[in-house]
Amino acid sequence: MTAREKAMLITKITEWLEHELHTDDAVPTPSPVTESEQPAELLTLKECSKLVKGLSEHTVRQLAVQGIIPSIRTGTGRSSKILVNKSALLNFVSGIGVKSPTDT
């Protein structure tokens, strides 16, 4: 991923977050971040399929499109990417009995 693509991705995510947070004109008060909270790790469809053996990119895409696992689309059209929260994916597959490489 080039620096320009990363900057565009950060801009899109920031715009989406601002849109979601501004349901009214009041400025939300951010909650204090504790040390136990970790930032969300987002994975591409390819990274998801590599993380969980037996899970194809197509399957992950369908799970995201159907809203079964939370995801973010980074743009519009064919060049957009779907990013999936790593912990949500692992929680989903552990709930249906699929083993991931981290389940050792």
C-alpha positions as CSV (number, residue, x, y, z in Angstrom):
1,M,0.0,0.0,0.0
2,T,1.5,3.3,-1.0
3,A,1.6,6.4,1.2
4,R,-1.0,8.1,-0.9
5,E,-3.4,5.1,-0.5
6,K,-2.8,5.1,3.3
7,A,-3.5,8.8,3.5
8,M,-6.7,8.3,1.4
9,L,-7.8,5.5,3.7
10,I,-7.2,7.5,6.8
11,T,-9.2,10.4,5.3
12,K,-12.1,8.1,4.4
13,I,-12.2,6.6,7.9
14,T,-12.0,10.0,9.5
15,E,-14.9,11.3,7.4
16,W,-17.0,8.2,8.2
17,L,-16.3,8.6,11.9
18,E,-17.2,12.3,11.9
19,H,-20.4,11.5,10.0
20,E,-21.3,8.8,12.6
21,L,-20.5,10.9,15.6
22,H,-22.4,14.0,14.4
23,T,-25.9,12.8,14.5
24,D,-26.8,16.1,16.1
25,D,-25.0,19.4,16.4
26,A,-23.7,18.7,19.9
27,V,-20.0,17.9,20.2
28,P,-19.6,14.5,21.8
29,T,-17.4,14.3,24.8
30,P,-14.7,11.7,24.2
31,S,-14.4,9.0,26.9
32,P,-11.0,8.6,28.5
33,V,-9.0,5.8,26.9
34,T,-7.7,3.2,29.4
35,E,-4.6,1.2,28.9
36,S,-6.6,-2.0,28.5
37,E,-8.2,-0.7,25.4
38,Q,-6.4,-1.5,22.2
39,P,-6.9,0.1,18.8
40,A,-9.0,-2.0,16.3
41,E,-6.9,-4.0,13.9
42,L,-8.5,-3.9,10.4
43,L,-7.7,-6.6,7.9
44,T,-8.3,-6.9,4.2
45,L,-10.2,-9.8,2.8
46,K,-7.0,-11.5,1.7
47,E,-5.5,-11.1,5.2
48,C,-8.7,-12.5,6.7
49,S,-8.5,-15.6,4.5
50,K,-4.9,-16.1,5.4
51,L,-5.6,-15.7,9.1
52,V,-8.4,-18.4,9.2
53,K,-7.6,-21.5,7.3
54,G,-10.5,-22.8,5.2
55,L,-12.1,-19.4,4.9
56,S,-12.0,-17.9,1.4
57,E,-11.9,-14.2,0.5
58,H,-15.3,-14.7,-1.1
59,T,-16.8,-16.0,2.1
60,V,-15.4,-13.1,4.1
61,R,-16.8,-10.7,1.6
62,Q,-20.2,-12.2,1.8
63,L,-20.1,-12.2,5.6
64,A,-19.2,-8.5,5.5
65,V,-21.8,-7.5,2.8
66,Q,-24.6,-9.3,4.7
67,G,-23.6,-7.5,7.9
68,I,-22.8,-10.8,9.8
69,I,-19.4,-9.3,10.6
70,P,-18.7,-5.6,10.9
71,S,-16.7,-4.0,8.1
72,I,-15.8,-0.7,6.5
73,R,-15.6,0.0,2.7
74,T,-12.8,2.3,2.0
75,G,-14.1,3.8,-1.2
76,T,-16.6,3.3,-4.1
77,G,-16.4,1.2,-7.2
78,R,-14.1,-1.7,-8.1
79,S,-11.0,-0.1,-6.5
80,S,-12.5,0.1,-3.0
81,K,-11.4,-2.3,-0.3
82,I,-13.4,-3.9,2.4
83,L,-11.7,-3.9,5.9
84,V,-12.8,-6.3,8.6
85,N,-12.2,-6.0,12.3
86,K,-9.8,-8.8,13.3
87,S,-11.3,-9.5,16.7
88,A,-14.9,-9.5,15.3
89,L,-13.8,-12.1,12.7
90,L,-12.1,-14.3,15.2
91,N,-15.1,-14.0,17.6
92,F,-17.4,-15.1,14.7
93,V,-15.3,-18.1,13.6
94,S,-14.7,-19.2,17.2
95,G,-18.5,-19.2,17.6
96,I,-19.1,-21.6,14.7
97,G,-16.1,-23.9,15.4
98,V,-13.7,-22.8,12.7
99,K,-10.1,-22.9,13.9
100,S,-7.7,-20.1,13.2
101,P,-3.9,-20.3,13.5
102,T,-4.0,-18.3,16.7
103,D,-6.1,-21.2,18.4
104,T,-3.1,-23.3,19.3
